[in-house]
């Protein structure tokens, strides 16, 4: 465990070289490469965005796996995103963060750090304010929990098997284009995170919230894991209206229940529940 004072001169690569890398030096090259990427991305976020005077790094290693935790005392990542991007709530901030390409500083950051880091690791969690976000490699559904009791700052926790076969390149390739195009062109949207509280996904306004910033990608996969059903207007707005207005964006879905799949197929067929227009005499 080591505390670092955040100053203009603090550099994430120096902390990696002096404190973290010696702890993972004996791990396989691909695993060490993932830790290099994950740690420097998340520690840089603490330096550039948290507003915290200090950052605490804790490393735990066993024969099977390694965990790294980064704690800061700043404003809180979800609160900062909500305020600076004028989002509806901190839950909304998490949903947008899960899509990728979200940043409060586009001049200096691409908004890709958390998206790719979370997918390289076995477990990636962020705890901030009253909310806890979790992404697991072996579980398709992202989790968003309301802890009820607010916490200060932000805690990022990461874990990876010491013998993982994953590589940074394999993860980047999953969300890149074809023909050698390594741009960040594909995203997977966990639709369940758009269900705030007891709200069912039924309206066009909810669909438009799900579709925010989708135009930044060429391929969009809507993951309906954890969503039992959706409304006709919600499906129609995404899979008929938006799809017809943006033919250059490939929209697909996975893990749809029979009820969700039926509503999507209905929308794609062009059927709506609107009453027919009266003919003009």
N, C-alpha and C positions, 0 to 999 in steps of 0.2 A: 504494500500500500504506500502510495506516495502522493503528496499534495503539491500542486504547482501553482505559483502565483501568476495570474494572467496579466501580462504586460504587452506593450507593442512589440517587444523583442522576442516573445515566446513563439517558437516554431514547432509545429506538430511533428515534423520529421526528426527534429533533434530529440524530442521526448521519446519517439519511437526508437531511435538508434541507441540512446543512452539507458533507457529504462525498460522498454517493452521487448525489443528484439532479443536481448540476452536471455529473456525468459522463454522465448519460443524458438530459439536458434536451432535446437536439435530436432525440431519437427520437420516433416517432409516439405520439400520446396513449395508444392502447391498450397499446402496448408499455411505455411509462413507467408506466402504471397497474399492469401485472403486476409490474414491478420494485419498485414501491412496496409492493405487498402482500407479495411474496416476501421482500424484504430485511427489512422491519420484523418479519414473523412469525419469520424465522429468527434475526435478531439479538436479538429479545426472548427467544427460547428460551435463547440464550447468557447473557443477563442474569439471567433468572429461575431457570434450572434447572442450569446447568453447574457452578456453584461455582468457576469459574475467576477468577483475578485480572485477566486480560486477554482481549481478543478482537481478533484481527487480521483486517482486511478488505482484500481484494485485488480490484481491478477491472481487467479486461482487455477492451478494446473494439477491434474491427476494423470494416471497412466492412460486413461481413456479419453479425456477431453480437457479443454482449456476454456476458461471464462474470463472476460474482461468487463469491468464496470467503470463507467465514467460518471461522476457526480459533480454537478455545479450548483451554485447558489443564486442563479440568475432569475430572470423574470418568468421563465418557463416557456418551453418551445411552443406548446399549443396556444398559450395565451398570446405570445408574440405574433404568431401567424394570424390568429384571429384579428388582432388589433391592426396590424400593418397591412393586411390584405383585405380588410373589411368583410370578414366572413361572418356567417350567422352565429356560430358558436365554436367552442373549442373542439367539440365532436366533429363539426363540419371541417375544421382545420385538419383533423386526423384523416378524414375521408379524402380530402384533396391531396394530402401528403402521400397517401397510399397509391395514388395514380402515378406519381413521379412528376418531374419537371416543375416543382413548386419551390420557390425561393423568395425571400424578401429582399434579396440583393442580386438581381439578374446580371448586373455588370460584372460581378466577381464570382458568382456561383451559378451552376447549371441547374440546380435542383434535382440532380440525379443521385446524390450521395446516399441518402437514406433508402431510396428505392432499391438500388443495387446492393448496398451493404446488407439489407435485411434478407435478400434472396441468396446471398453467398453463405450465410451462417445457418446452423441448425436451429438456433433460437435467437430472436432479436426482440427486445422489449424496450419501450419508453414509458416511464412513469413521470407524470408532471401534473401539477394542480390536483384535480380530483380524478384524473383519467389515467388508465393503464392500457397501452396498446401492445399487442403481441403478434408476431409473425413467426410461425414454425415451418421448417422445411418439410416435415413429415405430416403436416396437417394443412389442408387446402384453405381452411377458413381462418381469416384474421380475426382476432378478438379485440373488442373494445369494452372495457369494464369501467363503471363508475364506482370508485372506491368510497365515495361519500365523505371522506375526511381529506381535505386538501393537504398536499405536501408542497414544500417550497423547492424552487429550482427544478432541475431535470436530472433524472437518472436513466442512463442508457446501459442496458445489460446485453452482452453478446456471448454466445457459446458455440463451440465447434468441436466435433470429434477430431482427435489428433491424427486419425488415419482416413479422413474424408478423401474421396476421389474427386471432389469438386475442384474447379479452378476458376479464377476470375474470368478467363476468356470464355469458358463454357457458359457462365452466367450472362455475360455481355451478349454472346451469340444468340441466346434465347429471346432477346428483345431487340435484335438488330434486323436490318433488312437483308435482302438476298443479294447475290452477285457481288459480294465483297463490300457491301455497304454496311459499315459498322456504326451507323447513327442509331440513336435511341428512338426507334420507330414504332415499337409495340409496347402496349401496356395491358395489364390485367386488372380490372376494376372489381374489387370485392363489394358487390352490390349490397350485401347485408349491412355494411357499415353506414349505408345511407338511411337505414331504418332507425331513426332517433326515437327512443322511448317506445311507446306502444303504436306509433304511427305505421300503418300499412302503406305499401308503395302503390298508390292508386292514381295520383294526379299528374297532369302534364308539368306542373311546376316542380314536382319532385323529380320527374324525368329530366327536366332541364338542369336541375342541380347535379344529377348524375352525369350529364353530358358536358358539364363545364370543363373547358380546356381539352376536350377529346380531339378537337381540331389540330392539336399539336402532334398527333400520332397518325400513322398510316394504317395501323392494325390495332383494333381495340377488342379485347376479349372481356365480356361481362361474365363474372363468376357468380352464379346464383346460389352457391352453397349457403345453406341456412335461411334461404328465402322460400317460404312455402307457397305463396301465391302473389300475383301482382294484378293491378287493375288494367282494364282495357285502355284507358287513356294513357296510362304510364307506358304500356307496351307500344301503343300506336305512335306516341311521340318519338320514341327511340328507333323502332324497327321499321316504321313506314315514313313518317315525316322527316326525321333527321337523316335517315338512310337515303331518301330520295333527294334531299337537298345537298348531300355530301357524298356523291357517288365514288369519289376517290378514296374514301375511308372504308376499310373492310371491317364490318361489325359482325362478331360471332359471339356465341355464348356457350358456357359449360356448366355442368352440375345443375341443370334446370330440372325441377320437379315436373311431373306430368301436368300439373295445373299451370305452372309457369310456361312450360313448353307449348301447351295448347294456346295460351294467350299470345305468345310470340308468333306462332304460326298464323293465328288469326290476323294479327297486325300486318304481317308480311303479305298476306293475301289481299290486303286492302279493305277488309271488312271493318266497319265502325258501327257504333250504336247511335249515330246521329240520325235524326228523322230525315226522310227524303225531302228535297226541296220541291215546293209547289211550282208547277210549270207556269210561265208567264204568258198570259193571253194577249 
